[in-house]
Amino acid sequence: MNRLKSINFRQLRALESVAYHQGLKPAAVALNLTVPAVHSQLAQLEQSVGVPLFDRGTRGFVLTSEGEVLLRAFITSQNELGRALAHIDSLRKGEAGALTLGVVSTGKYFAPSLIGKFKALYPDIQITLRVGNRRRTIEALERKEIDMAIMGRPPRQPVVDARPIGDHPHVFIAPPDHPLVTGQVPHPDDILCETIIAREVGSGTRILMSRYLDLISPGATYDLMEMDSNETIKQAVKAGLGISIISYHTVFEEIEAGRLGMIRTQEFPIMRTWYLLKLQEHVYSGAAQVFSDFVLSQQGEFLPALPKLD
């Protein structure tokens, strides 16, 4: 270890130059040093290594086997350092690095395609995707377990910087052959006669549903069935257990395929907004800033488009 501490880059550059030029004088010219200075660097290096590094003969300075080993190690270290400096530049510019993105449950239907588009442009940026309900995603953001989050209505706490990134339509769904789908625009009483399948309390979709039902019939009672995931709600509606209000981005494939139908009312689809959130005082890393700029530049093009209504 003491020998390693005594070796420096000036000595190793002298070794490389003398080996390439096979002489002290041309090596000194290339390094913009005097011949005695180059000779001194080599002498110190050989003293540190403990063996001759050159055979000095009629052919000039020729590396010994030990000299070749040391030169290869120096070239390797230069290449590694070059890659490290390039990586540092990429990190500084946001072209490399890592970030963690949190999305609410509904976001899992479009977040992978969004990340795929981003990775095609920035393959050296690693993204970890964390999916959770609204409460858990907000908690993760507050604890700085994630760099940013995609969700609907921004929370009051913690204080966040929220940037709109696209429309978030909500639709009323039922089996495709349900009378409320195939018939005329339903009366509020027709809806309240159905079993309403809802997300858990605290869910953004549950809040939207409660507000709508209170709007069409304040104080009315109705049959409510609670489920804790969008997938379960979709399967329940397909099975004819009830109707539900849900994000269109959760069910667009089933609606396009005719496995679910939309109930048309004067209020639906209800248009909300998706936001990209970060803590207000949080400073983005280079990679996170590049991702944020990319998402905002997309202007919602990564989101499934709502079909044109007749």
PyMOL commands that set and color helices and strands:
alter all, ss='L'
color gray80, all
select helices_A, chain A and resi 2-6+9-21+24-31+35-49+65-93+105-109+111-121+134-142+179-182+188-192+204-216+230-238+248-257+286-298
alter helices_A, ss='H'
color red, helices_A
select strands_A, chain A and resi 54-57+60-63+97-104+125-132+148-151+160-174+196-198+224-226+243-247+261-263+270-279
alter strands_A, ss='S'
color yellow, strands_A
deselect
rebuild
show_as cartoon
